[in-house]
C-alpha cells in the first residue's frame, strides 16, 4: 500500500521558510521537484522571515518548492531503506532573533515514476497541455488518484510523474516515520488521493 506524505497537521505549526538564491546559479534553474539528480551545490540558506510564526520541525518546506528534513527524519528514512534522496547542507536563519542553526538539510528526492492509472484516475491537466500524452509536470489538479502498482516496481519513495509535488511513500516507510514521534508531516492514502 502507498501513501502521499504531506505537510501538517496544522497543530505541528511548521515554520514557513524561504530559500535564498543559490550562489552561482542565478541564471540556471535548480529544481528540487524534478525527480532528477542535481549534482553539487554550494551551501544553502533558508530564512524564517521577521514576524513569521512556526517551529523548526522535522519535515518542512522552503519556498520555492524545496523539502527540508531534520537529522532525525534523514536517519528514519535511512533505517527504512531509503537511498534515493540527495541532501544538501542548509543553514536556517530566524530573521527575528538572528539565530542560525544547522543540521536540517535540503532534500532532493530522486525518482519520478509514471505510475498513475490514467484510465481510472480523475485529473485536470494544466491549461494548454493535453491530457495525453501526460508530461512530467502537466497535471493541475488530482481529483482522484489511482496507481498502476506494476509500474512502481518496488520503489519506496518517489515523486508522481505528471504531478511531481505529490510525494509517495510505501507503507513500510510510513510505519517507520509514524513510530518516530517526529513532527511536520501527515499521510493520506494514495488510492483515491485528491489535491492541487
C-alpha positions in Angstrom: 0.0 0.0 0.0 1.2 3.5 -0.8 0.6 6.9 0.8 1.0 10.5 0.0 3.2 12.3 2.5 2.0 15.9 3.1 2.9 18.8 5.4 0.9 19.1 8.6 -1.1 18.7 10.6 -1.7 22.3 11.5 -1.1 21.8 15.2 2.5 20.9 14.4 2.9 24.6 13.5 5.8 24.2 11.0 7.7 27.4 10.1 7.4 28.9 6.7 10.9 29.2 5.2 12.3 30.9 2.1 15.4 29.7 0.3 17.9 32.3 -0.6 19.1 32.5 -4.2 21.7 29.8 -4.8 25.2 31.4 -5.4 26.5 30.7 -8.8 23.0 29.5 -10.1 21.3 32.9 -10.6 20.8 32.2 -14.3 20.3 28.4 -14.1 17.1 27.0 -12.6 17.6 24.5 -9.9 14.5 22.3 -9.3 14.2 20.2 -6.2 10.9 18.8 -7.6 12.1 17.4 -10.9 13.0 14.0 -9.5 16.4 14.2 -11.2 19.8 14.4 -9.6 21.1 18.0 -9.2 24.8 17.5 -8.8 26.9 19.6 -6.4 25.5 22.8 -5.0 27.1 25.4 -2.7 25.8 25.5 0.9 22.2 26.7 1.0 20.4 29.2 3.3 16.7 29.3 4.2 15.1 32.0 6.3 12.2 32.3 8.6 11.1 35.9 8.0 10.5 38.5 10.6 7.1 38.1 12.2 6.6 34.6 10.8 5.3 32.1 13.2 6.0 28.4 13.4 8.6 26.0 14.7 11.6 24.2 13.1 10.0 20.8 12.8 11.3 17.6 11.2 9.6 17.9 7.7 9.3 21.3 6.3 9.2 23.2 3.0 11.3 26.2 1.9 9.9 28.3 -0.9 10.4 27.7 -3.8 9.4 24.0 -3.6 12.3 22.6 -1.5 11.9 19.9 1.1 13.8 20.4 4.3 14.5 17.4 6.6 15.8 17.3 10.1 18.7 14.9 11.0 16.1 12.6 12.7 14.0 12.5 9.6 17.0 11.6 7.4 18.0 8.8 9.9 14.5 7.4 9.9 14.4 7.3 6.1 17.8 5.6 6.0 16.6 3.0 8.6 13.6 2.3 6.3 16.0 1.5 3.4 15.6 4.8 1.5 18.7 5.6 -0.5 17.3 7.8 -3.3 17.4 11.2 -1.6 20.3 13.6 -2.1 21.0 16.0 0.7 22.5 19.5 0.7 23.8 21.4 3.7 21.5 24.1 4.8 21.7 26.9 7.3 18.4 28.0 8.8 18.2 31.7 9.9 15.5 33.1 12.1 15.4 36.7 11.0 13.5 37.8 14.1 16.2 36.6 16.5 19.2 36.4 14.2 19.7 32.8 15.3 21.4 30.5 12.9 21.1 26.7 13.1 22.5 23.9 11.0 21.6 20.2 10.9 18.5 20.4 8.7 19.3 19.7 5.0 17.6 20.5 1.7 16.3 17.2 0.3 16.1 16.2 -3.3 14.0 13.0 -3.8 15.5 11.3 -6.9 12.8 9.4 -8.7 9.8 10.4 -10.8 7.6 7.5 -11.6 4.9 7.3 -14.3 2.6 5.1 -12.3 -0.8 6.9 -12.4 -3.5 4.8 -13.9 -4.7 7.3 -16.5 -7.8 5.2 -17.3 -9.3 5.3 -13.8 -7.7 8.4 -12.3 -9.6 11.7 -12.5 -7.5 14.8 -13.0 -7.4 18.2 -14.7 -4.4 19.0 -17.0 -2.7 22.3 -16.8 -4.2 24.9 -19.2 -2.6 24.5 -22.7 -1.5 20.9 -22.1 -3.3 17.8 -23.4 -4.4 15.0 -21.1 -2.4 12.7 -23.3 0.4 12.2 -23.6 0.9 13.2 -20.0 4.1 15.4 -19.4 6.2 15.2 -16.3 4.6 18.2 -14.7 1.3 18.8 -16.6 -1.4 17.9 -14.0 -3.1 20.9 -12.4 -5.4 19.1 -10.0 -5.8 15.5 -9.0 -9.4 14.7 -8.2 -8.9 11.0 -7.7 -5.6 9.2 -8.0 -5.3 5.6 -8.8 -2.0 3.9 -9.1 -0.8 1.2 -11.5 1.2 -0.8 -9.0 3.1 -2.8 -11.6 4.8 0.4 -12.8 6.1 1.2 -9.3 8.5 -1.8 -9.3 9.1 -1.8 -5.5 10.0 1.9 -5.1 9.6 3.1 -1.5 9.8 6.9 -2.0 9.2 8.8 -5.2 7.5 11.7 -6.9 4.5 11.2 -9.2 5.1 11.8 -12.9 2.6 14.4 -14.1 2.4 16.0 -10.6 5.8 15.9 -9.0 4.7 17.9 -6.0 3.0 14.6 -4.9 5.5 12.6 -2.9 4.6 9.0 -2.4 5.9 6.5 0.2 5.5 2.8 0.7 3.6 1.5 3.8 6.8 0.3 5.4 8.3 3.9 5.2 5.1 5.3 6.7 5.2 3.0 9.6 8.8 3.9 10.4 8.1 7.6 10.2 4.9 7.4 12.3 6.7 5.5 15.1 9.4 8.1 15.3 7.5 10.8 17.2 8.6 13.5 14.7 6.6 16.5 13.6 5.6 18.3 10.4 4.0 15.6 8.2 0.9 13.5 7.7 -0.2 10.8 5.4 -3.1 10.3 3.0 -3.8 7.0 1.2 -2.5 7.3 -2.4 -5.5 5.4 -3.7 -8.3 8.0 -4.2 -6.0 10.9 -3.2 -7.2 14.4 -4.3 -5.1 17.6 -4.2 -3.8 20.6 -6.1 
